[in-house]
Amino acid sequence: MTDLNKSGAFDHIPIVDIAGLLGGNEAAKRAVAAEIAKAASEVGFLYVTGHGIAPEMIDRLCAQAAAFFALPVEAKQQYYIGKSRAHRGYVPVGEENFYSGDIARVDKKEAFDLSIEVADDDPDFKRGYRFLGPNQWPVEVPGFKDDVYGYYDVAMALGAKLFGGFALALGLDENYFDALITKPPSQLRMVHYPEGFNRFMGEGGKTQKSEWGISPHTDYECFTILHTTAPGLEVLNSAGEWIDAPPIPGAFVINIGDMLEVLTNGRFIATSHRVRDVEEERYSFPLFCSVDYDTVVEPLPEFREQGAHEYPRYVAGDHLLAETMKSFVYLRELEKAGVLAVPESELAAAGSFGRR
C-alpha cells in the first residue's frame, strides 16, 4: 500500500500484485482494485507484478529493438515515420523537438512507433483517421514483426485487464470501459537512448548537456504500461519532490494519463514525470493505452458531481493528433503546407493536466 510522509506526499511508488485481477475470484479482484484505487488517487503511479507476461517475451522485444537500432541509418530511414499516414515507423534523432521557453530542444534519442494493425481498406483509415492504419515492419531484422507485435498483443491484453481493474477501483462494473476500447490507437514506442543521450543540439548547432533526459510532462492517454532497461524515471509528488522510480525485475510501471484523469473528474491523477540526466545506454518501451479514436473524453456521468476540477471535453483521436503535431517535424511541415490542420475540436481544448 502507499505510505505518505509527514507532508502528506508519497515518497515511493507502490507495488501492486495484480494476479488476483486476472482470475475469476471476485473478492480477489476487489482487493486488487482497492490497492489500485489508492495508488491511482494518491500517487498516479504504481508498479504491477503478477501480470502474467512471460519474461521471454520481454527479452525478445528488447533484443529486436537492439537489433533494429543497430542498423545503419540509411536502413532505418526506409521506415521513416513521415512515410506513414498512420504515424508508424522510425523516428530519427532530431525528428521530435520539445520546447522550453524559447529554446528548441532536440533530444539525441531515436524511436520506432507502432500501434494496432489496421488494413489500408479499413473504413477508419479511409476516413482519414491519423494513428489508425498499417504498421511499417523492417524486413532487415528477422522475426521483428512476430516478436514485437506478439508483445504488443499480450501487453494490450494486459491493458484490457487494467481497464477492468480501474473500473472496479472506481466502483463501476468491471466491463465498463469495454465499449470504449474496441479499436484504440494505443501506441507502443520502442525508444533508444544512446550513451550520453542527455546531450542535445542547442542554439547554433552546439552540443549542450541537458538537465534531464525527458522534460517533465504527463501522458496524453488513459494510462501507460512501461518496461525500461535502466534507471532514470522520476515522479513528482505533491510536495514538489522528485521521487525515483527505478526498474524492478518482473514489474511494469503503470501511470495514469490525462484521459483517465478527465474521465474520473480528477479522482485519479496524471502525475508529472521526467527522465533525469543519465549517461548509460537505455531502452524504454511505453505502451500508451488509449480509448477509441472518436471517443468524447469528458468526466463520466458518475463523477460529474465529485471533485473540484472542471475539464474541457475533447475527442480522443483529435487530441492525440493535436498534441503530436506540436513536437514532430514532419507533421508541422504538413501543417505549413496546408495538408494537415489542427482539428477544430482541439482549438479550445487544454493540453495536459495532472500534478505539476
C-alpha positions as a printed Julia matrix, in Angstrom:
356×3 Matrix{Float64}:
   0.0     0.0     0.0
   1.02    3.65   -0.36
   2.69    5.31    2.61
   2.64    9.09    2.83
   5.35   11.13    4.54
   4.74   13.84    7.13
   3.88   16.38    4.46
   1.16   14.09    3.11
   3.16   13.42   -0.05
   4.16    9.97   -1.29
   7.84    9.05   -1.01
   7.91    5.88   -3.11
   5.94    4.17   -5.87
   3.67    1.4    -4.53
   3.87   -2.18   -5.81
   0.59   -3.99   -6.54
   0.39   -7.7    -7.31
  -2.47   -7.89   -9.82
  -2.6   -11.7   -10.1
  -5.99  -11.64   -8.37
  -7.31   -9.38  -11.11
  -6.58  -11.99  -13.77
  -8.56  -14.83  -12.17
 -12.24  -15.45  -11.52
 -12.38  -14.78   -7.79
 -14.44  -11.65   -7.24
 -13.13  -10.99   -3.74
  -9.54  -11.18   -5.02
 -10.38   -8.78   -7.86
 -11.87   -6.24   -5.49
  -8.91   -6.49   -3.13
  -6.57   -5.65   -6.02
  -8.9    -2.88   -7.17
  -8.73   -1.27   -3.73
  -4.93   -1.12   -3.95
  -5.16    0.29   -7.49
  -7.63    2.96   -6.33
  -5.3     4.1    -3.53
  -2.27    4.3    -5.84
  -4.16    6.0    -8.68
  -5.67    8.67   -6.42
  -2.66    9.36   -4.16
   0.3     8.79   -6.47
  -0.82    8.39  -10.08
   1.87    5.7   -10.48
   2.25    2.08   -9.43
   4.36   -0.95  -10.2
   2.42   -4.09  -11.13
   3.62   -7.64  -10.64
   1.73  -10.89  -11.24
   0.77   -9.62  -14.7
   1.28  -12.95  -16.49
   3.52  -11.74  -19.32
   6.41  -14.16  -19.75
   9.91  -12.71  -19.26
  10.94  -14.34  -22.54
   8.53  -12.13  -24.48
  10.06   -9.02  -22.93
  13.57  -10.33  -23.63
  12.69  -10.86  -27.29
  11.22   -7.36  -27.51
  14.45   -5.89  -26.12
  16.61   -7.98  -28.45
  14.63   -6.92  -31.51
  14.88   -3.26  -30.51
  18.65   -3.55  -30.11
  18.94   -5.28  -33.49
  16.86   -2.66  -35.27
  18.59    0.37  -33.78
  21.98   -1.18  -34.62
  21.13   -0.99  -38.34
  22.77    1.72  -40.47
  20.85    4.99  -40.5
  20.06    4.55  -44.21
  18.35    1.22  -43.49
  16.31    2.64  -40.64
  15.3     5.66  -42.7
  13.49    3.36  -45.14
  10.84    3.12  -42.41
  10.77    6.85  -41.57
   7.58    7.73  -39.72
   6.84   10.56  -42.17
   6.21    7.95  -44.87
   3.23    6.6   -42.89
  -0.13    8.34  -42.81
  -0.84    6.41  -39.62
   2.2     7.72  -37.68
   4.08    4.41  -37.67
   7.76    3.73  -38.12
  11.24    5.04  -37.39
  11.73    8.31  -35.52
  15.29    9.54  -36.15
  17.33   11.82  -33.92
  16.04   15.37  -34.4
  12.52   14.43  -35.52
  10.98   15.32  -32.17
  11.56   18.84  -30.89
  10.49   19.86  -27.43
  10.37   23.45  -26.36
  11.39   25.0   -23.06
  10.6    28.71  -23.16
  12.06   29.99  -26.42
  14.68   27.24  -26.7
  14.11   24.32  -29.05
  15.49   21.1   -27.64
  16.4    18.11  -29.79
  16.97   15.0   -27.69
  19.56   12.58  -29.01
  17.19    9.66  -28.91
  15.63    7.54  -31.64
  12.44    5.51  -31.61
  10.24    3.09  -33.52
   6.47    3.6   -33.19
   3.71    1.09  -33.86
   0.11    0.5   -32.94
  -2.87   -1.73  -33.66
  -2.56   -3.25  -37.14
  -5.3    -1.73  -39.3
  -5.53   -2.54  -43.02
  -5.49    0.24  -45.61
  -9.02   -0.75  -46.69
 -10.38   -0.28  -43.17
 -13.22    2.3   -43.0
 -11.44    4.35  -40.34
  -8.24    4.5   -42.38
 -10.23    5.55  -45.46
 -11.98    8.15  -43.32
  -8.6     9.75  -42.76
  -8.13    8.98  -39.08
  -4.48    9.52  -38.16
  -2.96    6.83  -35.88
  -5.14    4.11  -37.42
  -3.6     2.2   -40.31
  -0.95   -0.36  -41.26
   2.38   -0.59  -39.46
   5.76   -0.45  -41.18
   7.81   -3.59  -40.48
  11.58   -3.72  -41.11
  12.46   -6.8   -43.15
  16.17   -6.48  -42.31
  15.61   -7.83  -38.78
  14.5   -11.49  -38.75
  11.44  -12.11  -36.57
  10.95   -8.42  -35.78
   7.25   -8.32  -36.63
   6.44  -11.6   -34.86
   8.28  -10.75  -31.64
   7.35   -7.07  -31.43
   3.7    -7.41  -32.41
   3.49  -10.54  -30.26
   4.5    -8.41  -27.29
   2.05   -5.69  -28.37
  -0.81   -8.21  -28.35
  -0.12   -9.52  -24.83
   0.56   -6.03  -23.46
  -2.75   -4.82  -24.95
  -4.5    -7.78  -23.29
  -2.92   -6.7   -20.01
  -4.16   -3.18  -20.74
  -7.71   -4.5   -21.12
  -7.42   -6.22  -17.73
  -6.13   -3.0   -16.19
  -9.07   -1.09  -17.66
 -11.24   -3.6   -15.79
  -9.22   -3.05  -12.62
  -9.56    0.72  -12.89
 -13.31    0.33  -13.42
 -13.63   -1.75  -10.25
 -11.41    0.74   -8.44
 -13.92    3.45   -9.38
 -16.88    1.4    -8.14
 -18.03    0.67  -11.7
 -18.77   -2.59  -13.46
 -15.59   -4.42  -14.48
 -16.62   -4.25  -18.16
 -17.48   -0.54  -18.06
 -14.7     0.54  -20.43
 -15.05   -2.35  -22.91
 -17.23   -0.37  -25.33
 -14.56    2.38  -25.47
 -11.61    0.14  -26.37
 -12.75   -1.77  -29.45
 -10.04   -0.38  -31.8
  -7.99    2.13  -29.81
  -4.92    3.82  -31.32
  -2.79    2.65  -28.39
   0.83    3.25  -29.35
   3.87    1.18  -28.42
   7.11    3.15  -28.58
  10.48    1.43  -28.73
  12.87    4.15  -27.6
  16.67    4.02  -27.7
  18.73    6.47  -25.67
  22.37    6.02  -26.69
  25.14    6.56  -24.17
  25.32   10.29  -23.49
  21.81   10.91  -24.91
  21.41   13.73  -22.4
  23.49   15.9   -24.72
  21.32   17.75  -27.22
  21.65   20.16  -30.08
  21.19   23.71  -28.85
  21.31   27.15  -30.38
  23.83   27.49  -33.22
  24.17   23.73  -33.58
  26.27   23.48  -30.42
  26.04   20.31  -28.36
  24.75   21.11  -24.87
  24.2    18.99  -21.79
  20.59   18.74  -20.71
  19.26   19.0   -17.18
  17.09   15.94  -17.81
  16.64   13.26  -20.47
  12.93   13.91  -20.98
  11.44   17.07  -19.52
   8.52   16.99  -17.02
   5.21   16.02  -18.59
   2.07   13.95  -18.23
   0.96   11.36  -20.79
  -1.98   12.1   -23.08
  -3.72    8.72  -22.94
  -5.59    6.81  -20.2
  -2.56    5.05  -18.75
   0.87    3.79  -19.74
   2.41    0.33  -19.36
   6.17    0.79  -19.21
   9.17   -1.52  -19.33
  12.59    0.09  -19.21
  16.11   -1.3   -19.03
  17.84    1.3   -16.85
  17.11    3.86  -14.11
  16.25    7.47  -14.81
  12.47    7.82  -14.33
  11.39   10.28  -11.64
   7.88   11.17  -10.43
   6.74   14.47   -8.9
   4.93   14.32   -5.56
   2.6    16.94   -4.08
   5.46   18.47   -2.06
   7.35   19.24   -5.27
   9.91   16.47   -4.69
  11.15   14.16   -7.45
  10.77   10.51   -6.38
  12.9     7.84   -8.04
  11.09    5.06   -9.96
  13.85    2.57  -10.84
  13.18   -0.64  -12.8
  12.02   -3.57  -10.65
  12.64   -7.04  -12.15
   9.38   -8.63  -13.27
   7.32   -5.46  -12.79
   5.82   -2.9   -15.15
   5.46    0.77  -14.25
   1.86    1.96  -14.74
   1.0     5.64  -14.71
  -2.29    7.47  -15.05
  -2.64    9.69  -18.14
  -4.63   12.81  -18.92
  -7.63   10.99  -20.4
  -8.28    8.9   -17.29
  -7.89   11.96  -15.08
 -10.55   13.71  -17.17
 -12.88   10.7   -17.28
 -12.72   10.38  -13.48
 -13.06   14.17  -12.99
  -9.76   14.24  -11.11
 -10.42   11.26   -8.87
  -7.37    9.59  -10.48
  -4.39   11.87  -11.14
  -2.0    12.18  -14.06
   1.27   12.82  -12.24
   4.1    14.73  -13.89
   7.26   12.71  -14.51
  10.62   13.07  -16.24
  13.74   11.1   -17.13
  16.75   12.51  -15.32
  20.18   13.1   -16.79
  21.81    9.65  -17.13
  24.86    8.66  -19.14
  24.27    4.94  -19.74
  22.55    3.48  -22.79
  18.87    2.94  -22.12
  15.89    1.32  -23.83
  12.33    2.23  -22.93
   9.09    0.57  -24.07
   5.98    2.58  -23.14
   2.58    1.35  -24.32
   0.19    4.29  -24.22
  -3.27    2.79  -23.64
  -5.98    4.96  -25.19
  -9.7     4.79  -25.78
 -11.16    4.55  -29.3
 -10.33    7.34  -31.75
 -13.73    9.05  -31.79
 -14.43    8.74  -28.05
 -15.54   12.02  -26.48
 -13.36   12.47  -23.39
 -15.14   14.29  -20.56
 -15.97   13.47  -16.94
 -18.11   10.36  -16.75
 -21.69   10.91  -15.5
 -20.89    9.0   -12.3
 -18.23   11.57  -11.32
 -19.56   14.92  -12.52
 -20.72   15.83   -9.01
 -17.44   14.71   -7.43
 -14.15   16.57   -7.32
 -13.43   20.25   -7.79
 -11.96   20.12  -11.29
 -13.64   21.2   -14.47
 -12.19   19.74  -17.66
 -12.8    20.56  -21.31
 -14.4    17.87  -23.44
 -12.42   16.7   -26.46
 -12.25   13.88  -28.99
  -9.56   11.34  -28.12
  -8.03   10.94  -31.58
  -8.15   14.66  -32.34
  -6.37   15.37  -29.06
  -3.6    12.86  -29.8
  -3.1    14.4   -33.23
  -3.03   17.98  -31.99
  -0.51   17.21  -29.24
   1.7    15.13  -31.54
   1.71   17.91  -34.16
   3.46   20.14  -31.63
   6.6    18.01  -31.48
   7.04   16.08  -34.74
   8.85   17.85  -37.57
   7.07   16.05  -40.41
   3.62   16.89  -39.01
   4.5    20.55  -38.62
   5.73   20.58  -42.22
   2.42   19.08  -43.37
   0.62   21.78  -41.43
   2.72   24.53  -43.04
   2.0    23.04  -46.46
  -1.75   23.14  -45.78
  -2.07   19.36  -45.95
  -2.87   18.95  -42.26
  -4.67   21.18  -39.76
  -5.27   21.1   -36.03
  -8.73   19.51  -35.56
 -11.47   22.04  -34.82
 -12.44   20.16  -31.67
  -8.98   20.89  -30.3
  -8.88   24.63  -30.77
 -10.37   25.24  -27.31
  -9.06   22.09  -25.59
  -6.33   22.04  -22.95
  -3.03   20.19  -23.3
  -2.24   18.13  -20.2
  -3.44   18.13  -16.63
  -2.15   16.35  -13.57
   0.13   17.18  -10.72
   2.78   19.66  -11.97
